Structures are given as C-alpha cells and as structure tokens.
Amino acid sequence: MAADDRSLQRPASAPDAPAGAGATGGRIGVLLSNLGTPDGTTYWPMRRYLAEFLSDRRVIEAPRLVWFFILNGLILTTRPARRGRDYASIWNKELDESPLKTITRGQTEKLQASIDQGLLGSNPSQVIVEWGMRYGNPSLESAVTRLTDRGCERILLVPLYPQYSAATTATACDKVFQILSKMRRQPTLRVAAPYFDEPAYIDEIARSIERRLAAEGREPEVILASFHGMPQATSAKGDPYYDQCRQTVEALRQRLGTGPEKLRLTFQSRFGGAPWLQPYTDVMVKALAAEGVKRIAVVTPGFSADCLETIEEIGVENAAYFLEGGGEDFTRIDCLNDSEGGMRVIETVVRRELQGWI
C-alpha cells in the first residue's frame, strides 16, 4: 500500500472505538477524494502520474490503439520533463509534495477535528475521515483499506468537485466500485452529489472574492470565473458539466449583484487540437488586455483546492499574458482550500449526505 505516512495520522482527540460504535451500527467512513498528484517533480514520478491519468478512458476518449501510440510514443517522452518544471515552481519543498496534497490532508484533518468536536451530533468516534487521490498517492484503494480496517461498514465518498463531470466525479466512482468489486465483505457506499448550486458554496466563493478585492483596495474592471475545460465533443454526448458551471456563475452573479459583462465564464487547461468548451481563459485574458482593460481578477470556482492549474496556469501563465498585453493589475483569487469558509462548504456537504446514517 503506497501512501504518505502523514496521511495515516488523525487528531489525537479522536480515540479508536470498537467497531459497531454508534446508534446505527458500525462505523462510518468519510472519504474525501481529489484528482491526484505526482510523487515528485523529476521525470519518472511525473511519467508514472501522467501515464495513469492519461490512460483513463474517462479522461481520454480517443480510440485506444491510436491513443496508445500517441501517449507512449510522444506525450510520455516529452511532457513529464516540461510538467515537472511547472510542478517544481509551486512544490511544497518543506513537505516535499504538491500543494494539492498538502491542502487535501488539511481538509481531512480539519473535517475530522470538527466531527470530533460534535459537528454531527453525539458519538463522534463513530465517523472516521480519510482521503485518497484518483491518480497517484495516497491512493483511493489505500484509503478504503484504512477505513474498512478500522471497522467502517458504510462509506461516504465525497468527490471534491463542485460540478459533476465524467472525467472527475465518475472516474472516482469507477475506481471505488472497482476496489469494492474485489471485496467479499463490502461496505455500503454512498456518493455525495455535486454541490455546484449549494448556497453555502456560492456564498463562500462570493465571500472569497469580496475579501480578496477588499484587501487589494482596487476594483477590477472584469472578473473571470475560470473552470477546467473539456472537449466540446464530450459535452455534446451529455456530460452536464457545462450547464453546472454556467449555473454556478449565474448564482455568483446574483449573490454579488453583478452582470455577465463584469463576471464572465471561461474555461482553461485545454489539451490537444480538438475544440474545447469556450470561451478560453487565455484567449479572453489576451483579448481584455488588447481592448485596454487594465485591471482583472480571476477566480477558479471549479477547484476545491489550489493546484498546478490555479497557481501556475492562472497565477503565472495567464498573469503574464495580461501584463505583457498592456494590463496593469492581475489578481488571482485563492481557492477555498482548507480555510474556514472552505471547511464550512465541505462540512455542509457531509452533513447533508450523512442524513439517515447519523
């Protein structure tokens, strides 16, 4: 079982209790899941991570044989070094890990602490929180093993993606179902619903925008809400992701009292030559600078934790596009992460989804 030893730690305030604790039977596991992270920034850790990620048929829907040669003959020979340099620029050197890993551990520990302090009512020792990544370590399999080893007869899987997509939420479910398929004594499984229009989520995103702009002391002319993109062909097949992103932005406009010209929906991180969801974030950033816009801010509501796509792609790459194009002030607004507001959102989702179990 490959996992960072720190991922096995739990707050000292939550002592073990016998399996079967709680009024409704055995223990309950809450499994927080995010996309994943390489184990290091050098060639081979990056190659392993990219190979696992880009081999997922939920992520890449190209014909298998064609994609095999593209992936192994081109992408995995050149991309690991380039992406490794990008990761190195944001790497948590103190813990030797990516920010996504650091933040997801923090979310897990803080959620456990809140539960231990009575967030869900009586008998806090009934609920155990763990975390696992869809790609890389700590793996979802290691997390499920830790929960079942500690007597969890029911598991709530919480994919930390506000908007549903087959390439994020569904592949996490696929992996957990695959893990359970090898078990004779399976725990009961629930999957948390997407929370793209959850009032607590909308409110905390809006507050994060308001706080950051108040701290900056300058009002941007335009705010971009940038979401991870997907191929248009994927959306056309029925994936609800685009509609849920649009609903999130519309709810944010209502909460902030602004219109579509001030708060604009864009999509980032496109890959390959096929058309993706538009408008593209980088194209919009360049266009705004060319139009003479001097101040913009970018928020990334589709990410629950800061990562390469938010810190480097938005905060470095797109900031450079804007400033080089004549813009003067570019503000990247942090994700909710494991802040008080971010934890309120996760706690709201967990309380909602554990109804009937607690």
Secondary structure, DSSP 4 states (H G I P E B T S, - for coil): ----GGGG---TTS----TT-STTSSEEEEEEEEEEE-S-SSHHHHHHHHHHHHT-TTT--S-HHHHHHHIIIIIHHHHHHHHHHHHHHH-BTTTTB-HHHHHHHHHHHHHHHHHHTTTTSS-GGGEEEEEEEEEESSBHHHHHHHHHHTTEEEEEEEE--SS--IIIIIHHHHHHHHHHHT-SSPPEEEEPPP-TT-HHHHHHHHHHHHHHHHHHT---SEEEEEEE--BHHHHHTT--HHHHHHHHHHHHHHHHT--TTTEEEEEE---SSS-BSSSBHHHHHHHHHHTT--EEEEE-TT-SS--HIIIIIIIIIIHHHHHHTT--EEEEPPP-TTSHHHHHHHHHHHHHHTTTT-
